[in-house]
Amino acid sequence: MPADARPTLPPLRDVIAAHGLQASKALGQNFLLDEQLLDRITAIPGSIQDQPAFEVGPGPGGLTRAILRAGGRLVAVERDRRCLPALAELELAFPGQLRVISGDAMEVDARAEAGDGAHIIANLPYNVGTALLVGWLSALWAPLPWWSSLTLMFQMEVAERIVAKPGTDHYGRLAVLAQWRSDARIAMKVHRSAFTPPPKVMSAVVHITPKPAPEGVQLKILERLTAAAFGQRRKMLRQSLKSVPGALDALETIGIDPQRRAETVSVEEFVTLARQLGQATTSA
């Protein structure tokens, strides 16, 4: 949308006051009001002009209006019915660009609603953010993931777990799940003072884009390996992987020292281990 064609919108603080909105702690809400910051977040995935986008928990519509200004065709899911009148105003201001679904994002089929190739952009509610991410990451097991990118706001600790490298305290199953066939990075850190009300912790925007899947890796095997390995992360692999049939033999075959601990095993090594275990299972 050309800049001169954008509708004139009231400040977000005025929208919140007009509709009597206050962030709900029970719903994990923290509103972002800095429109320049919201525009910067929306720019992280690159141009979304005329492309499908999907947002969870738009609240009063701060990030929503930034996505719409960038030209995205947006589906937004909002559980808090108090926010629907404010979002309805944005539907009128950006005709044909926004569709709001009143409901729980945990129960909404994002692919069916937003369509293939969507950019998922959201300041996720803290209480369901990780669960939603894991659901979207599960699409990476398909030959072609349905979404183009994820641009998501998390608590800093969760963001660090997503991008963590081996040998760090934050490295675990979430890092392997996010990185085995995608590139994940912290694109922006956001101070707690940027939110209304300010949360107790810092936040960060994580950007995730798919990359080609490694061949010969089965979902159930990689999940079983990481569950066992990180379920007893302080134990050596020879102990933590005893419950996975064939895992110790696979370690020996590919040359991973069974005295190592899960937190030292790279994403690539877990993928190689899963591939070897799958091949051994198939040939058995």
TARA-V908750 format. One record per residue. N is the residue number from 1. PSI is psi in whole degrees, 0 to 359 (none if undefined). NEAR is the number of other C-alpha atoms within 10 Angstrom. D_FIRST is the distance of its C-alpha to the first C-alpha in Angstrom with 2 decimals. Layout:
n:N psi:PSI near:NEAR d_first:D_FIRST
n:N psi:PSI near:NEAR d_first:D_FIRST
//
This chain:
n:1 psi:124 near:13 d_first:0.00
n:2 psi:149 near:8 d_first:3.84
n:3 psi:323 near:8 d_first:6.39
n:4 psi:351 near:7 d_first:8.34
n:5 psi:356 near:8 d_first:6.46
n:6 psi:139 near:14 d_first:6.68
n:7 psi:151 near:12 d_first:10.03
n:8 psi:121 near:8 d_first:13.10
n:9 psi:148 near:12 d_first:14.79
n:10 psi:156 near:8 d_first:18.45
n:11 psi:149 near:12 d_first:19.74
n:12 psi:324 near:19 d_first:20.50
n:13 psi:323 near:14 d_first:24.19
n:14 psi:323 near:11 d_first:24.09
n:15 psi:315 near:20 d_first:22.54
n:16 psi:318 near:19 d_first:25.31
n:17 psi:318 near:10 d_first:27.93
n:18 psi:326 near:10 d_first:26.94
n:19 psi:4 near:14 d_first:27.24
n:20 psi:40 near:10 d_first:30.20
n:21 psi:137 near:15 d_first:28.77
n:22 psi:140 near:17 d_first:30.73
n:23 psi:135 near:16 d_first:30.24
n:24 psi:121 near:13 d_first:32.73
n:25 psi:324 near:13 d_first:34.96
n:26 psi:331 near:9 d_first:36.06
n:27 psi:6 near:14 d_first:32.54
n:28 psi:32 near:15 d_first:31.99
n:29 psi:138 near:23 d_first:29.20
n:30 psi:117 near:23 d_first:28.17
n:31 psi:139 near:25 d_first:25.04
n:32 psi:128 near:23 d_first:22.82
n:33 psi:346 near:19 d_first:21.73
n:34 psi:107 near:15 d_first:20.72
n:35 psi:331 near:15 d_first:16.95
n:36 psi:319 near:10 d_first:17.16
n:37 psi:318 near:16 d_first:19.16
n:38 psi:322 near:18 d_first:16.82
n:39 psi:322 near:18 d_first:13.93
n:40 psi:320 near:12 d_first:16.64
n:41 psi:316 near:25 d_first:17.64
n:42 psi:333 near:25 d_first:14.28
n:43 psi:348 near:15 d_first:14.25
n:44 psi:315 near:18 d_first:17.75
n:45 psi:1 near:19 d_first:17.18
n:46 psi:194 near:11 d_first:14.99
n:47 psi:130 near:12 d_first:11.64
n:48 psi:19 near:19 d_first:10.82
n:49 psi:123 near:15 d_first:7.74
n:50 psi:20 near:14 d_first:9.01
n:51 psi:152 near:15 d_first:12.17
n:52 psi:143 near:22 d_first:14.47
n:53 psi:157 near:31 d_first:15.15
n:54 psi:131 near:26 d_first:18.15
n:55 psi:142 near:25 d_first:19.13
n:56 psi:134 near:25 d_first:22.65
n:57 psi:55 near:26 d_first:23.74
n:58 psi:339 near:26 d_first:20.62
n:59 psi:230 near:30 d_first:23.04
n:60 psi:353 near:28 d_first:21.54
n:61 psi:23 near:24 d_first:17.99
n:62 psi:302 near:22 d_first:17.49
n:63 psi:329 near:26 d_first:16.25
n:64 psi:311 near:28 d_first:14.58
n:65 psi:328 near:26 d_first:12.18
n:66 psi:319 near:20 d_first:11.57
n:67 psi:319 near:27 d_first:10.88
n:68 psi:321 near:24 d_first:8.48
n:69 psi:327 near:20 d_first:6.60
n:70 psi:355 near:22 d_first:6.84
n:71 psi:10 near:21 d_first:5.44
n:72 psi:150 near:25 d_first:9.15
n:73 psi:104 near:23 d_first:11.20
n:74 psi:135 near:27 d_first:13.66
n:75 psi:124 near:23 d_first:17.35
n:76 psi:135 near:28 d_first:19.02
n:77 psi:121 near:24 d_first:22.81
n:78 psi:124 near:22 d_first:24.50
n:79 psi:331 near:18 d_first:28.29
n:80 psi:106 near:18 d_first:28.68
n:81 psi:341 near:10 d_first:28.65
n:82 psi:332 near:15 d_first:28.61
n:83 psi:349 near:22 d_first:24.92
n:84 psi:321 near:21 d_first:23.88
n:85 psi:321 near:13 d_first:23.62
n:86 psi:321 near:18 d_first:21.17
n:87 psi:327 near:24 d_first:18.99
n:88 psi:327 near:15 d_first:19.43
n:89 psi:323 near:13 d_first:17.87
n:90 psi:325 near:22 d_first:14.63
n:91 psi:321 near:17 d_first:14.92
n:92 psi:324 near:12 d_first:15.17
n:93 psi:331 near:17 d_first:12.37
n:94 psi:71 near:18 d_first:9.84
n:95 psi:131 near:9 d_first:11.75
n:96 psi:355 near:10 d_first:12.28
n:97 psi:334 near:20 d_first:10.56
n:98 psi:135 near:24 d_first:13.58
n:99 psi:124 near:19 d_first:17.26
n:100 psi:131 near:17 d_first:19.87
n:101 psi:123 near:16 d_first:23.30
n:102 psi:110 near:15 d_first:26.17
n:103 psi:184 near:15 d_first:28.57
n:104 psi:121 near:13 d_first:29.91
n:105 psi:335 near:18 d_first:27.84
n:106 psi:343 near:15 d_first:31.22
n:107 psi:1 near:7 d_first:31.81
n:108 psi:135 near:13 d_first:28.44
n:109 psi:97 near:10 d_first:28.02
n:110 psi:321 near:22 d_first:24.71
n:111 psi:316 near:15 d_first:24.79
n:112 psi:326 near:9 d_first:25.51
n:113 psi:318 near:18 d_first:22.72
n:114 psi:328 near:22 d_first:19.85
n:115 psi:161 near:17 d_first:21.06
n:116 psi:146 near:16 d_first:22.06
n:117 psi:8 near:16 d_first:19.98
n:118 psi:148 near:24 d_first:18.34
n:119 psi:120 near:27 d_first:17.57
n:120 psi:118 near:25 d_first:19.60
n:121 psi:121 near:26 d_first:18.48
n:122 psi:144 near:25 d_first:20.76
n:123 psi:89 near:26 d_first:22.95
n:124 psi:140 near:23 d_first:25.82
n:125 psi:132 near:23 d_first:28.62
n:126 psi:328 near:19 d_first:31.54
n:127 psi:346 near:13 d_first:34.00
n:128 psi:4 near:13 d_first:32.38
n:129 psi:312 near:20 d_first:30.20
n:130 psi:320 near:18 d_first:32.76
n:131 psi:319 near:12 d_first:33.60
n:132 psi:317 near:15 d_first:30.01
n:133 psi:313 near:16 d_first:29.68
n:134 psi:321 near:13 d_first:32.95
n:135 psi:316 near:11 d_first:31.82
n:136 psi:324 near:18 d_first:28.68
n:137 psi:333 near:21 d_first:30.81
n:138 psi:337 near:13 d_first:33.22
n:139 psi:343 near:15 d_first:30.73
n:140 psi:347 near:22 d_first:31.59
n:141 psi:346 near:13 d_first:34.93
n:142 psi:155 near:10 d_first:33.40
n:143 psi:320 near:9 d_first:33.35
n:144 psi:107 near:15 d_first:29.54
n:145 psi:144 near:19 d_first:27.86
n:146 psi:336 near:20 d_first:25.28
n:147 psi:153 near:24 d_first:22.77
n:148 psi:324 near:17 d_first:21.08
n:149 psi:158 near:22 d_first:21.30
n:150 psi:126 near:25 d_first:22.37
n:151 psi:102 near:26 d_first:21.09
n:152 psi:137 near:23 d_first:23.47
n:153 psi:130 near:26 d_first:25.05
n:154 psi:165 near:24 d_first:28.85
n:155 psi:146 near:22 d_first:31.92
n:156 psi:319 near:19 d_first:32.98
n:157 psi:319 near:13 d_first:36.07
n:158 psi:318 near:20 d_first:34.20
n:159 psi:319 near:24 d_first:31.77
n:160 psi:327 near:21 d_first:34.88
n:161 psi:326 near:19 d_first:36.47
n:162 psi:320 near:27 d_first:33.57
n:163 psi:5 near:22 d_first:33.66
n:164 psi:149 near:21 d_first:37.41
n:165 psi:158 near:20 d_first:39.75
n:166 psi:147 near:16 d_first:43.37
n:167 psi:1 near:14 d_first:45.97
n:168 psi:159 near:12 d_first:43.86
n:169 psi:332 near:11 d_first:44.37
n:170 psi:349 near:19 d_first:40.88
n:171 psi:130 near:23 d_first:41.31
n:172 psi:203 near:27 d_first:41.90
n:173 psi:321 near:23 d_first:40.83
n:174 psi:322 near:20 d_first:37.20
n:175 psi:317 near:22 d_first:36.89
n:176 psi:316 near:26 d_first:38.47
n:177 psi:321 near:19 d_first:36.32
n:178 psi:330 near:25 d_first:33.10
n:179 psi:352 near:23 d_first:34.24
n:180 psi:330 near:22 d_first:36.39
n:181 psi:37 near:20 d_first:33.55
n:182 psi:161 near:18 d_first:30.48
n:183 psi:124 near:14 d_first:29.57
n:184 psi:132 near:21 d_first:29.24
n:185 psi:154 near:18 d_first:28.66
n:186 psi:113 near:18 d_first:28.15
n:187 psi:335 near:16 d_first:24.85
n:188 psi:136 near:16 d_first:25.16
n:189 psi:141 near:16 d_first:27.90
n:190 psi:121 near:17 d_first:27.19
n:191 psi:149 near:14 d_first:29.97
n:192 psi:333 near:18 d_first:31.26
n:193 psi:348 near:13 d_first:30.74
n:194 psi:346 near:17 d_first:26.93
n:195 psi:156 near:16 d_first:27.48
n:196 psi:116 near:15 d_first:28.73
n:197 psi:159 near:16 d_first:31.51
n:198 psi:129 near:14 d_first:32.24
n:199 psi:172 near:19 d_first:33.52
n:200 psi:347 near:9 d_first:36.80
n:201 psi:163 near:12 d_first:35.45
n:202 psi:160 near:16 d_first:32.88
n:203 psi:170 near:22 d_first:29.83
n:204 psi:150 near:22 d_first:27.89
n:205 psi:124 near:24 d_first:24.79
n:206 psi:135 near:24 d_first:25.97
n:207 psi:127 near:23 d_first:23.97
n:208 psi:129 near:24 d_first:25.60
n:209 psi:140 near:19 d_first:25.04
n:210 psi:154 near:22 d_first:27.51
n:211 psi:166 near:14 d_first:30.03
n:212 psi:141 near:12 d_first:32.68
n:213 psi:138 near:15 d_first:35.30
n:214 psi:143 near:13 d_first:38.86
n:215 psi:151 near:9 d_first:41.24
n:216 psi:24 near:13 d_first:44.03
n:217 psi:126 near:20 d_first:42.85
n:218 psi:135 near:16 d_first:43.32
n:219 psi:310 near:13 d_first:41.36
n:220 psi:329 near:10 d_first:44.47
n:221 psi:314 near:18 d_first:46.42
n:222 psi:321 near:23 d_first:43.91
n:223 psi:318 near:15 d_first:43.44
n:224 psi:319 near:14 d_first:47.22
n:225 psi:312 near:23 d_first:47.78
n:226 psi:326 near:22 d_first:45.31
n:227 psi:315 near:17 d_first:46.50
n:228 psi:315 near:20 d_first:50.08
n:229 psi:313 near:28 d_first:49.52
n:230 psi:347 near:19 d_first:47.41
n:231 psi:335 near:15 d_first:49.32
n:232 psi:58 near:16 d_first:52.18
n:233 psi:337 near:17 d_first:50.30
n:234 psi:352 near:14 d_first:53.25
n:235 psi:157 near:17 d_first:55.61
n:236 psi:154 near:17 d_first:56.20
n:237 psi:326 near:24 d_first:54.65
n:238 psi:337 near:18 d_first:58.13
n:239 psi:313 near:16 d_first:58.34
n:240 psi:333 near:23 d_first:54.79
n:241 psi:7 near:25 d_first:54.40
n:242 psi:331 near:13 d_first:57.83
n:243 psi:352 near:14 d_first:56.35
n:244 psi:108 near:15 d_first:54.26
n:245 psi:128 near:11 d_first:56.67
n:246 psi:353 near:15 d_first:56.83
n:247 psi:320 near:23 d_first:54.60
n:248 psi:323 near:21 d_first:57.43
n:249 psi:322 near:15 d_first:58.50
n:250 psi:322 near:20 d_first:54.94
n:251 psi:314 near:22 d_first:54.82
n:252 psi:319 near:12 d_first:58.02
n:253 psi:318 near:12 d_first:56.87
n:254 psi:0 near:12 d_first:53.74
n:255 psi:30 near:11 d_first:55.47
n:256 psi:125 near:16 d_first:53.83
n:257 psi:119 near:14 d_first:56.43
n:258 psi:352 near:18 d_first:57.09
n:259 psi:354 near:11 d_first:57.95
n:260 psi:163 near:14 d_first:54.35
n:261 psi:159 near:20 d_first:52.20
n:262 psi:322 near:28 d_first:48.85
n:263 psi:348 near:21 d_first:46.97
n:264 psi:353 near:15 d_first:48.07
n:265 psi:124 near:20 d_first:47.01
n:266 psi:165 near:17 d_first:43.76
n:267 psi:316 near:21 d_first:41.05
n:268 psi:323 near:14 d_first:42.24
n:269 psi:321 near:16 d_first:45.81
n:270 psi:319 near:21 d_first:44.97
n:271 psi:316 near:22 d_first:43.23
n:272 psi:319 near:20 d_first:46.31
n:273 psi:317 near:25 d_first:48.61
n:274 psi:320 near:26 d_first:46.78
n:275 psi:315 near:20 d_first:46.95
n:276 psi:319 near:21 d_first:50.66
n:277 psi:322 near:26 d_first:51.45
n:278 psi:318 near:21 d_first:49.70
n:279 psi:319 near:15 d_first:51.70
n:280 psi:321 near:14 d_first:54.90
n:281 psi:321 near:11 d_first:54.29
n:282 psi:323 near:8 d_first:53.66
n:283 psi:348 near:7 d_first:56.79
n:284 psi:none near:6 d_first:59.00
//
